[in-house]
Amino acid sequence: MNIAIAGSGALGCGFGYMLQKNGQNVTLLDYWEDHIEAIRNNGLTVSVNGVKGTLPMTIARPEEVSGEKDVIFVFTKAMGLEKMMTQINHLIGTKTKIVCLLNGLGHLETLEAFVDRRNIIMGTTVWTAGIIAPGETQLNGNGPVELQNSHPEEEEAARVIVNILKDSGLFGEYSKNVKYTTWRKACINGTMNALCALLDASIEQLFASPSIDSLLGGIIDEFAAVAKVQDDIEIDRDEMIHYLKEVASRLGSHYPSMHQDLFNRRPTEIDFLNGAVVEAAEKYGIEAPHCRRMTDLIHAKEAVLGIE
Ligand code: NAD
């Protein structure tokens, strides 16, 4: 299959590498000059769970590539999705499937401004990835990647992509309720990630706090209220706290991605997490003071650090 990775940073390179290694015809798209040059000169090096490999790969700026793709994985940060969609318009044909695994809320609506819902496959992943240097990244974990078609008649197409991910060692799984997994992932990012970022704490340190249940609970209640009204998704506060503690016990001294964003002086995805909950809550007449305060504090921290 002709696959493009629209946004070939940490996660995009990991996925592109695994797919190409399994025989797919992958084109990496990005605009980061040093990264492009490094991959063109030396190939892409990815360390997958500590095992390092290098593959020659095609990488280009979106405008340099032509021809319709079969599948495009979008892998920008949430705030870069809309711009990327305008830049890859010429690669999207009537049958091109767009797969979106971005963290955060509201991406289906963004994609629908560019692509028919029939061609949108939404999902989540718990793979973790990082950039080591231009042309070199790491991918850790064992998935899964949960996917579901956004249009009821496109299940077969989603299952084809799930199988490609499975065959490539990325542990694809067909999800019967991707909206729930999206909300659950957003809840993790809007609680654990945002709190670690604000407190400059590792996951272990955050969960050792005596007020952890109350810190998590206040935010979860607001995610749950909006998820119910907007998508008819049930999120149970106690179940979610239990799930977060279980996830935290596996991740230990790790610093989540939002913490790393601030540390590396990059803008966070807070507007697509707690910020999106605040916006939706206003629309539905729901109070969301915890999410509002988290959003304001993260933006204040970005400003303190000089991040634009
Ligand atoms: P990243 O910043 O490492 O990669 C994004 C890449 O997109 C960058 O290389 C950037 O140059 C490129 N890009 C952005 N806009 C572009 C444009 N218009 N044209 C060309 N290139 C463009 O981000 P990431 O860590 O790979 O995360 C991607 C998404 O996946 C985010 O939503 C993130 O929350 C989610 N996610 C990440 C991880 C992780 O561990 N990294 C895990 C799960 C989900």
Residues whose N, C-alpha, C, O or C-beta is under 5 A from the ligand:
A	BS01	NAD	G7 S8 G9 A10 L11 G12 L29 D30 Y31 W32 F75 T76 K77 A78 G80 K83 M84 L101 L102 N103 T125 W127 T128 A129 G130
